[in-house]
Amino acid sequence: MYAHHAPSIILASASPARRKLLSDAGIDAEILVSGVDEESVNANRPETLCGVLARMKAHAVADRLKHTERPAGGLLVLGCDSLLAFEGQALGKPKDPDEAFHRWQAMRGKSGVLHTGHCLIKLATGKAVERVASTVVHFADVSDDEIETYVASGEPLHVAGSFTLDGLSSPYVDRIEGDPSNVIGLSLPTLRGLLGELDIAISALWRTNLKA
Ligand SMILES: Nc1nc2c(ncn2[C@H]2C[C@H](O)[C@@H](COP(=O)(O)OP(=O)(O)OP(=O)(O)O)O2)c(=O)[nH]1
């Protein structure tokens, strides 16, 4: 008889935004940063690239865990990667303020698609389930002054697509079509679906005081 192990998530990400999305949804994830060099990968389409990177991050952490004495138990490793597809380009984090400024001048008044790749690995069996989620983002027609002030805040330099839905640039996003958590960096509805493929209810991951 298999011992029943309560499932728990190891988030293979340095992203504070991803950790908070899980925590706000009642899930306390352990953090193990993958260290994957994202520049080392190329793919022709943004939705392919973010899927490949999410897979690499999850497997990098899963492989590291396999070389430890730690029992697999109910451990699940989750890797994510977000990219903004805009006018045929896959935009990650801007390399400098100048690039962030010019990106916003190009994006204002237009829309892009924020793709986030997800890869969830059940450590005990090695089974991996993957999905890329996409959300259309409509940017406001911001002024050069608004762009300049936003870039000077430093925020755009740390985020894929040089914008946040839940941060300083939230006034500059008119509307979205699709899942909001996906734009921030981890789609909770997608995570629910991936857990379902592993026959795990997302409520099984809630911190103990939330469980019935
Ligand atoms: N708070 C917030 N963060 C965002 C938003 N859009 C993108 N981001 C952040 C989430 C991720 O930290 C980052 C996307 O870059 P990556 O997917 O490469 O993840 P990151 O390098 O931060 O960490 P990781 O590679 O997963 O260890 O941008 C947003 O709307 N709100």
Ligand as a Chemical Component Dictionary entry (heavy atoms), coordinates in Angstrom:
data_LIG
# 
_chem_comp.id                   LIG 
_chem_comp.type                 NON-POLYMER 
_chem_comp.pdbx_formal_charge   0 
_chem_comp.three_letter_code    LIG 
# 
loop_
_chem_comp_atom.comp_id 
_chem_comp_atom.atom_id 
_chem_comp_atom.alt_atom_id 
_chem_comp_atom.type_symbol 
_chem_comp_atom.charge 
_chem_comp_atom.model_Cartn_x 
_chem_comp_atom.model_Cartn_y 
_chem_comp_atom.model_Cartn_z 
_chem_comp_atom.pdbx_ordinal 
LIG N1  N1  N 0 4.511  41.565 -10.141 1  
LIG C1  C1  C 0 4.565  41.316 -11.455 2  
LIG N2  N2  N 0 5.649  40.687 -11.958 3  
LIG C2  C2  C 0 5.631  40.454 -13.300 4  
LIG C3  C3  C 0 4.593  40.850 -14.166 5  
LIG N3  N3  N 0 4.923  40.465 -15.425 6  
LIG C4  C4  C 0 6.103  39.835 -15.364 7  
LIG N4  N4  N 0 6.522  39.824 -14.073 8  
LIG C5  C5  C 0 7.750  39.233 -13.546 9  
LIG C6  C6  C 0 7.497  37.802 -13.107 10 
LIG C7  C7  C 0 8.884  37.233 -13.229 11 
LIG O1  O1  O 0 9.600  37.510 -12.035 12 
LIG C8  C8  C 0 9.498  38.009 -14.357 13 
LIG C9  C9  C 0 9.470  37.171 -15.620 14 
LIG O2  O2  O 0 10.769 36.744 -15.846 15 
LIG P1  P1  P 0 11.105 35.178 -15.789 16 
LIG O3  O3  O 0 9.927  34.392 -16.231 17 
LIG O4  O4  O 0 12.381 34.979 -16.473 18 
LIG O5  O5  O 0 11.272 34.874 -14.207 19 
LIG P2  P2  P 0 12.441 35.395 -13.271 20 
LIG O6  O6  O 0 13.700 35.570 -14.054 21 
LIG O7  O7  O 0 11.943 36.585 -12.490 22 
LIG O8  O8  O 0 12.610 34.234 -12.237 23 
LIG P3  P3  P 0 12.923 32.719 -12.616 24 
LIG O9  O9  O 0 13.603 32.719 -13.955 25 
LIG O10 O10 O 0 11.605 32.024 -12.651 26 
LIG O11 O11 O 0 13.802 32.254 -11.478 27 
LIG O12 O12 O 0 8.700  39.154 -14.588 28 
LIG C10 C10 C 0 3.474  41.515 -13.585 29 
LIG O13 O13 O 0 2.507  41.903 -14.253 30 
LIG N5  N5  N 0 3.510  41.724 -12.240 31 
# 
loop_
_chem_comp_bond.comp_id 
_chem_comp_bond.atom_id_1 
_chem_comp_bond.atom_id_2 
_chem_comp_bond.value_order 
_chem_comp_bond.pdbx_ordinal 
LIG N1  C1  SING 1  
LIG C1  N2  DOUB 2  
LIG C1  N5  SING 3  
LIG N2  C2  SING 4  
LIG C2  C3  DOUB 5  
LIG C2  N4  SING 6  
LIG C3  N3  SING 7  
LIG C3  C10 SING 8  
LIG N3  C4  DOUB 9  
LIG C4  N4  SING 10 
LIG N4  C5  SING 11 
LIG C5  C6  SING 12 
LIG C5  O12 SING 13 
LIG C6  C7  SING 14 
LIG C7  O1  SING 15 
LIG C7  C8  SING 16 
LIG C8  C9  SING 17 
LIG C8  O12 SING 18 
LIG C9  O2  SING 19 
LIG O2  P1  SING 20 
LIG P1  O3  DOUB 21 
LIG P1  O4  SING 22 
LIG P1  O5  SING 23 
LIG O5  P2  SING 24 
LIG P2  O6  DOUB 25 
LIG P2  O7  SING 26 
LIG P2  O8  SING 27 
LIG O8  P3  SING 28 
LIG P3  O9  DOUB 29 
LIG P3  O10 SING 30 
LIG P3  O11 SING 31 
LIG C10 O13 DOUB 32 
LIG C10 N5  SING 33 
# 
